[in-house]
Amino acid sequence: MNPRILRWLAVAGLSIAGTACATKPDTWVELKGQRYIVEVADDNDERARGLMFREAMDADRGMLFVHPANEMQAYWMKNTQIPLDILYFDPQLKLVSASLNTPPCSGGDQCPPYPSTAPAQYVLELNAGEAQRLQLKDGDTMTVSPSITLKSQD
């Protein structure tokens, strides 16, 4: 087959695969019976980029950050354009801390951090107001779809 056609097919396949990863309906979490389709950020680059530069997020969407260890976490809203609930979970997927209605920040490196009040290994970002709507409280458990690979605590 022509190398040019093979190259085009490879690029097209990568583009389609990349699009599918971001919107996979089997990549979800549940809180109090409410299911959210999530993008998973499980490496340093993805965690650093997070939800930056997004102008909106559907009500049933979110982002799950998977950290390699259970430790104190601090998130910020640098270049984030939508208010979020930042929910911190321990290795057993229990809610241990939250920053609710966290405002957007366009101040670059001057944006304040929002630290957890307890060690966490997983962080879920949802649209602001979701935690209040669900009446979440510390100790509530998150269920994660089998398609999401969680890190084991060493």
Contact map, one row per residue, 1 for C-alpha under 8 A:
1110110000000000000000000000000000000000000000000000000000000000000000000000000000000000000000000000000000000000000000000000000000000000000000000000000000
1111110000000000000000000000000000000000000000000000000000000000000000000000000000000000000000000000000000000000000000000000000000000000000000000000000000
1111111000000000000000000000000000000000000000000000000000000000000000000000000000000000000000000000000000000000000000000000000000000000000000000000000000
0111111100000000000000000000000000000000000000000000000000000000000000000000000000000000000000000000000000000000000000000000000000000000000000000000000000
1111111110000000000000000000000000000000000000000000000000000000000000000000000000000000000000000000000000000000000000000000000000000000000000000000000000
1111111111000000000000000000000000000000000000000000000000000000000000000000000000000000000000000000000000000000000000000000000000000000000000000000000000
0011111111100000000000000000000000000000000000000000000000000000000000000000000000000000000000000000000000000000000000000000000000000000000000000000000000
0001111111110000000000000000000000000000000000000000000000000000000000000000000000000000000000000000000000000000000000000000000000000000000000000000000000
0000111111111000000000000000000000000000000000000000000000000000000000000000000000000000000000000000000000000000000000000000000000000000000000000000000000
0000011111111100000000000000000000000000000000000000000000000000000000000000000000000000000000000000000000000000000000000000000000000000000000000000000000
0000001111111110000000000000000000000000000000000000000000000000000000000000000000000000000000000000000000000000000000000000000000000000000000000000000000
0000000111111111000000000000000000000000000000000000000000000000000000000000000000000000000000000000000000000000000000000000000000000000000000000000000000
0000000011111111100000000000000000000000000000000000000000000000000000000000000000000000000000000000000000000000000000000000000000000000000000000000000000
0000000001111111110000000000000000000000000000000000000000000000000000000000000000000000000000000000000000000000000000000000000000000000000000000000000000
0000000000111111111000000000000000000000000000000000000000000000000000000000000000000000000000000000000000000000000000000000000000000000000000000000000000
0000000000011111111100000000000000000000000000000000000000000000000000000000000000000000000000000000000000000000000000000000000000000000000000000000000000
0000000000001111111110000000000000000000000000000000000000000000000000000000000000000000000000000000000000000000000000000000000000000000000000000000000000
0000000000000111111111000000000000000000000000000000000000000000000000000000000000000000000000000000000000000000000000000000000000000000000000000000000000
0000000000000011111111100000000000000000000000000000000000000000000000000000000000000000000000000000000000000000000000000000000000000000000000000000000000
0000000000000001111111110000000000000000000000000000000000000000000000000000000000000000000000000000000000000000000000000000000000000000000000000000000000
0000000000000000111111110000000000000010000000000000000000000000000000000000000000000000000000000000000000000000000000000000000000000000000000000000000000
0000000000000000011111110000000000000010000000000000000000000000000000000000000000000000000000000000000000000000000000000000000000000000000000000000000000
0000000000000000001111111000000000001110000000000000000000000000000000000000000000000000000000000000000000000000000000000000000000000000000000000000000000
0000000000000000000111111110000000001000000000000000000000000000000000000000000000000000000000000000000000000000000000000000000000000000000000000000000000
0000000000000000000000111111000000001000000000000000000000000000000000000000000000000000000000000000000000000000000000000000000000000000000000000000000000
0000000000000000000000011111000000001000000000000000000000000000000000000000000000000000000000000000000000000000000000000000000000000000000000001010000000
0000000000000000000000011111100000001110000000000000000000000000000000000000000000000000000000000000000000000000000000000000000000000000000000001011000000
0000000000000000000000001111110000111100000000000000000000000000000000000000000000000000000000000000000000000000000000000000000000000000000000011001000000
0000000000000000000000000011111000111100000000000000000000000000000000000000000000000000000000000000000000000000000000000000000000000000000001111000000000
0000000000000000000000000001111111110000000000000000000000000000000000000000000000000000000000000000000000000000000000000000000000000000000001110000000000
0000000000000000000000000000111111100000000000000000000000000000000000000000000000000000000000000000000000000000000000000000000000000100000111100000000000
0000000000000000000000000000011111000000000000000000000000000000000000000000000000000000000000000000000000000000000000000000000000000100000111000000000000
0000000000000000000000000000011111100000000000000000000000000000000000000000000000000000000000000000000000000000000000000000000000000000000000000000000000
0000000000000000000000000000011111110000000000000000000000000000000000000000000000000000000000000000000000000000000000000000000000000000000000000000000000
0000000000000000000000000001111011111000000000000000000000010000000000000000000000000000000000000000000000000000000000000000000000000000000000000000000000
0000000000000000000000000001110001111100000000000000000000011100000000000000000000000000000000000000000000000000000000000000000000000000000000000000000000
0000000000000000000000111111100000111110000000000000000000011100000000000000000000000000000000000000000000000000000000000000000000000000000000000000000000
0000000000000000000000100011100000011111000000000000000000001111000000000000000000000000000000000000000000000000000000000000000000000000000000000000000000
0000000000000000000011100010000000001111100000000000000000000111000000000000000000000000000000000000000000000000000000000000000000000000000000000000000000
0000000000000000000000000000000000000111110000000000000000000011110000000000000000000000000000000000000000000000000000000000000000000000000000000001000000
0000000000000000000000000000000000000011111001100100000000000011110000000000000000000000000000000000000000000000000000000000000000000000000000000000000000
0000000000000000000000000000000000000001111101100000000000000000111000000000000000000000000000000000000000000000000000000000000000000000000000000000000000
0000000000000000000000000000000000000000111111100000000000000000011000000000000000000000000000000000000000000000000000000000000000000000000000000000000000
0000000000000000000000000000000000000000011111110000000000000000000000000000000000000000000000000000000000000000000000000000000000000000000000000000000000
0000000000000000000000000000000000000000001111111000000000000000000000000000000000000000000000000000000000000000000000000000000000000000000000000000000000
0000000000000000000000000000000000000000111111111100000000000000000000000000000000000000000000000000000000000000000000000000000000000000000000000000000000
0000000000000000000000000000000000000000111111111100000000000000100000000000000000000000000000000000000000000000000000000000000000000000000000000000000000
0000000000000000000000000000000000000000000111111100000000000000000000000000000000000000000000000000000000000000000000000000000000000000000000000000000000
0000000000000000000000000000000000000000000011111111000000000000000000000000000000000000000000000000000000000000000000000000000000000000000000000000000000
0000000000000000000000000000000000000000100001111111000000000010000000000000000000000000000000000000000000000000000000000000000000000000000000000000000000
0000000000000000000000000000000000000000000000001111110000000010000000000000000100000000000000000000000000000000000000000000000000000000000000000000000000
0000000000000000000000000000000000000000000000001111110000000000000000000000111110000000000000000000000000000000000000000000000000000000000000000000000000
0000000000000000000000000000000000000000000000000011111000000000000000000000001110000000000000000000000000000000000000000000000000000000000000000000000000
0000000000000000000000000000000000000000000000000011111110000000000000000000000111000000000000000000000000000000000000000000000000000000000000000000000000
0000000000000000000000000000000000000000000000000000111110000000000000000000000011000000000000000000000000000000000000000000000000000000000000000000000000
0000000000000000000000000000000000000000000000000000011111000000000000000000000011000000000000000000000000000000000000000000000000000000000000000000000000
0000000000000000000000000000000000000000000000000000011111101100000000000000000001000000000000000000000000000000000000000000001000000000000000000000000000
0000000000000000000000000000000000000000000000000000000111111000000000000000000000000000000000000000000000000000000000000000000000000000000000000000000000
0000000000000000000000000000000000000000000000000000000011111000000000000000000000000000000000000000000000000000000000000000001000000000000000000000000000
0000000000000000000000000000000000111000000000000000000001111100000000000000000000000000000000000000000000000000000000000000000000000000000000000000000000
0000000000000000000000000000000000011100000000000000000011111110000000000000000000000000000000000000000000000000000000000000011000000000000000000000000000
0000000000000000000000000000000000011110000000000000000010011111000000000000000000000000000000000000000000000000000000000001111000000000000000000000000000
0000000000000000000000000000000000000111100000000110000000001111100000000000000000000000000000000000000000000000000000000001110000000000000000000000000000
0000000000000000000000000000000000000111100000000000000000000111110000000000000000000000000000000000000000000000000000000111100000000000000000000000000000
0000000000000000000000000000000000000001110000100000000000000011111000000000000000000000000000000000000000000000000000000111000000000000000000000000000000
0000000000000000000000000000000000000001111000000000000000000001111100000000000000000000000000000000000000000000000000001110000000000000000000000000011000
0000000000000000000000000000000000000000011000000000000000000000111111000000000000000000000000000000000000000000000000001100000000000000000000000000001000
0000000000000000000000000000000000000000000000000000000000000000011111000000000000000000000000000000000000000000000000001000000000000000000000000000001110
0000000000000000000000000000000000000000000000000000000000000000001111100000000000000000000000000000000000000000000000011000000000000000000000000000001011
0000000000000000000000000000000000000000000000000000000000000000001111110000000000000000011000000000000000000000000000111000000000000000000000000000000010
0000000000000000000000000000000000000000000000000000000000000000000011111000000000000000000000000000000000000000000001111000000000000000000000000000000000
0000000000000000000000000000000000000000000000000000000000000000000001111100000000000000000000000000000000000000001111110000000000000000000000000000000000
0000000000000000000000000000000000000000000000000000000000000000000000111110000000000000000000000000000000000000001100110000000000000000000000000000000000
0000000000000000000000000000000000000000000000000000000000000000000000011111000000000000000000000000000000000000111100000000000000000000000000000000000000
0000000000000000000000000000000000000000000000000000000000000000000000001111100000000100000000000000000000000000111000000000000000000000000000000000000000
0000000000000000000000000000000000000000000000000000000000000000000000000111110000000000000000000000000000000011110000000000000000000000000000000000000000
0000000000000000000000000000000000000000000000000001000000000000000000000011111100000000000000000000011110000011100000000000000000000000000000000000000000
0000000000000000000000000000000000000000000000000001000000000000000000000001111100000000000000000000000111111010000000000000000000000000000000000000000000
0000000000000000000000000000000000000000000000000001100000000000000000000000111110000000000000000000000111110000000000000000000000000000000000000000000000
0000000000000000000000000000000000000000000000000011110000000000000000000000111111100000000000000000000111000000000000000000000000000000000000000000000000
0000000000000000000000000000000000000000000000000001111100000000000000000000001111100000000000000000000111000000000000000000000000000000000000000000000000
0000000000000000000000000000000000000000000000000000011110000000000000000000000111110000000000000000001100000000000000000000001000000000000000000000000000
0000000000000000000000000000000000000000000000000000000000000000000000000000000111111000000000000000111100000000000000000000001100000000000000000000000000
0000000000000000000000000000000000000000000000000000000000000000000000000000000001111100000000000001111100000000000000000000111110000000000000000000000000
0000000000000000000000000000000000000000000000000000000000000000000000000000000000111110000000000111110000000000000000000000111111100000000000000000000000
0000000000000000000000000000000000000000000000000000000000000000000000000010000000011111000000000111010000000000000000000011110000000000000000000000000000
0000000000000000000000000000000000000000000000000000000000000000000000000000000000001111100000111111000000000000000000000011100000000000000000000000000000
0000000000000000000000000000000000000000000000000000000000000000000000000000000000000111110000111100000000000000000100011111000000000000000000000000000000
0000000000000000000000000000000000000000000000000000000000000000000000000000000000000011111111111000000000000000000000011111000000000000000000000000000000
0000000000000000000000000000000000000000000000000000000000000000000001000000000000000001111111110000000000000000000000111100000000000000000000000000000000
0000000000000000000000000000000000000000000000000000000000000000000001000000000000000000111111000000000000000000000000011100000000000000000000000000000110
0000000000000000000000000000000000000000000000000000000000000000000000000000000000000000111111000000000000000000000000000000000000000000000000000000000000
0000000000000000000000000000000000000000000000000000000000000000000000000000000000000000111111100000000000000000000000000100000000000000000011100000000000
0000000000000000000000000000000000000000000000000000000000000000000000000000000000000000111111110000000000000000000000000000000000000000011111000000000000
0000000000000000000000000000000000000000000000000000000000000000000000000000000000000011110011111100000000000000000000000000000000000000111111000000000000
0000000000000000000000000000000000000000000000000000000000000000000000000000000000000011110001111100000000000000000111110000000000000000011000000000000000
0000000000000000000000000000000000000000000000000000000000000000000000000000000000000011100000111110000000000000000111000000000000000000010000000000000000
0000000000000000000000000000000000000000000000000000000000000000000000000000000000001111000000111111000000000000000100000000000000000000000000000000000000
0000000000000000000000000000000000000000000000000000000000000000000000000000000000001110000000001111110000000000010100000000000000000000000000000000000000
0000000000000000000000000000000000000000000000000000000000000000000000000000000000011110000000000111110000000000000000000000000110100000000000000000000000
0000000000000000000000000000000000000000000000000000000000000000000000000000000000111000000000000011111000000000000000000000000110000000000000000000000000
0000000000000000000000000000000000000000000000000000000000000000000000000000100000111100000000000011111100000000000000000000000100000000000000000000000000
0000000000000000000000000000000000000000000000000000000000000000000000000000100001110000000000000000111110000000000000000000000000000000000000000000000000
0000000000000000000000000000000000000000000000000000000000000000000000000000111111110000000000000000011111000000000000000000000000000000000000000000000000
0000000000000000000000000000000000000000000000000000000000000000000000000000111110000000000000000000001111110010000000000000000000000000000000000000000000
0000000000000000000000000000000000000000000000000000000000000000000000000000011110000000000000000000000111110010000000000000000000000000000000000000000000
0000000000000000000000000000000000000000000000000000000000000000000000000000011000000000000000000000000011111110000000000000000000000000000000000000000000
0000000000000000000000000000000000000000000000000000000000000000000000000000011000000000000000000000000011111110000000000000000000000000000000000000000000
0000000000000000000000000000000000000000000000000000000000000000000000000000010000000000000000000000000000111110000000000000000000000000000000000000000000
0000000000000000000000000000000000000000000000000000000000000000000000000000000000000000000000000000000000111111000000000000000000000000000000000000000000
0000000000000000000000000000000000000000000000000000000000000000000000000001110000000000000000000000000011111111100000000000000000000000000000000000000000
0000000000000000000000000000000000000000000000000000000000000000000000000001100000000000000000000000000000000111110000000000000000000000000000000000000000
0000000000000000000000000000000000000000000000000000000000000000000000000111100000000000000000000000000000000011111000000000000000000000000000000000000000
0000000000000000000000000000000000000000000000000000000000000000000000000111000000000000000000000010000000000001111100000000000000000000000000000000000000
0000000000000000000000000000000000000000000000000000000000000000000000011110000000000000000000000000000000000000111110000000000000000000000000000000000000
0000000000000000000000000000000000000000000000000000000000000000000000011100000000000001000000011110000000000000011111110000000000000000000000000000000000
0000000000000000000000000000000000000000000000000000000000000000000000010000000000000000000000011000000000000000001111100000000000000000000000000000000000
0000000000000000000000000000000000000000000000000000000000000000000000110000000000000000000000011000000000000000000111110000000000000000000000000000000000
0000000000000000000000000000000000000000000000000000000000000000000001111000000000000000010000010000000000000000000111111000000000000000000000000000000000
0000000000000000000000000000000000000000000000000000000000000000000011111000000000000001111000010000000000000000000101111110000000000000000000000000000000
0000000000000000000000000000000000000000000000000000000000000000011111100000000000000001111000000000000000000000000000111110000000000000000000000000000000
0000000000000000000000000000000000000000000000000000000000000001111000000000000000000001111010000000000000000000000000011111000000000000000000000000000000
0000000000000000000000000000000000000000000000000000000000000001110000000000000000000111100000000000000000000000000000011111100000000000000000000000000000
0000000000000000000000000000000000000000000000000000000000000111100000000000000000000111100000000000000000000000000000000111110000000000000000000000000000
0000000000000000000000000000000000000000000000000000000000000111000000000000000000011110000000000000000000000000000000000011111000000000000000000000000000
0000000000000000000000000000000000000000000000000000000000001110000000000000000000011100000000000000000000000000000000000001111101000000000000000000000000
0000000000000000000000000000000000000000000000000000000010101100000000000000000001111000000000000000000000000000000000000000111111000000000000000000000000
0000000000000000000000000000000000000000000000000000000000000000000000000000000000111000000000000001110000000000000000000000011111100000000000000000000000
0000000000000000000000000000000000000000000000000000000000000000000000000000000000011000000000000001100000000000000000000000001111111000000000000000000000
0000000000000000000000000000000000000000000000000000000000000000000000000000000000001000000000000000000000000000000000000000011111111100000000000000000000
0000000000000000000000000000000000000000000000000000000000000000000000000000000000001000000000000001000000000000000000000000000111111111000000000000000000
0000000000000000000000000000000000000000000000000000000000000000000000000000000000000000000000000000000000000000000000000000000011111111000000000000000000
0000000000000000000000000000000000000000000000000000000000000000000000000000000000000000000000000000000000000000000000000000000011111111000000000000000000
0000000000000000000000000000001100000000000000000000000000000000000000000000000000000000000000000000000000000000000000000000000001111111000000000000000000
0000000000000000000000000000000000000000000000000000000000000000000000000000000000000000000000000000000000000000000000000000000000111111100000000000000000
0000000000000000000000000000000000000000000000000000000000000000000000000000000000000000000000000000000000000000000000000000000000111111110100000000000000
0000000000000000000000000000000000000000000000000000000000000000000000000000000000000000000000100000000000000000000000000000000000000011111100000000000000
0000000000000000000000000000000000000000000000000000000000000000000000000000000000000000000001111000000000000000000000000000000000000001111100000000000000
0000000000000000000000000000000000000000000000000000000000000000000000000000000000000000000001110000000000000000000000000000000000000000111110000000000000
0000000000000000000000000000001100000000000000000000000000000000000000000000000000000000000001100000000000000000000000000000000000000001111111000000000000
0000000000000000000000000000001100000000000000000000000000000000000000000000000000000000000011100000000000000000000000000000000000000000001111100000000000
0000000000000000000000000000111100000000000000000000000000000000000000000000000000000000000011100000000000000000000000000000000000000000000111110000000000
0000000000000000000000000000111000000000000000000000000000000000000000000000000000000000000010000000000000000000000000000000000000000000000011111000000000
0000000000000000000000000001110000000000000000000000000000000000000000000000000000000000000000000000000000000000000000000000000000000000000001111101000000
0000000000000000000000000111100000000000000000000000000000000000000000000000000000000000000000000000000000000000000000000000000000000000000000111111000000
0000000000000000000000000000000000000000000000000000000000000000000000000000000000000000000000000000000000000000000000000000000000000000000000011111100000
0000000000000000000000000110000000000000000000000000000000000000000000000000000000000000000000000000000000000000000000000000000000000000000000001111100000
0000000000000000000000000011000000000001000000000000000000000000000000000000000000000000000000000000000000000000000000000000000000000000000000011111110000
0000000000000000000000000000000000000000000000000000000000000000000000000000000000000000000000000000000000000000000000000000000000000000000000000111111000
0000000000000000000000000000000000000000000000000000000000000000010000000000000000000000000000000000000000000000000000000000000000000000000000000001111100
0000000000000000000000000000000000000000000000000000000000000000011110000000000000000000000000000000000000000000000000000000000000000000000000000000111110
0000000000000000000000000000000000000000000000000000000000000000000100000000000000000000001000000000000000000000000000000000000000000000000000000000011111
0000000000000000000000000000000000000000000000000000000000000000000111000000000000000000001000000000000000000000000000000000000000000000000000000000001111
0000000000000000000000000000000000000000000000000000000000000000000010000000000000000000000000000000000000000000000000000000000000000000000000000000000111
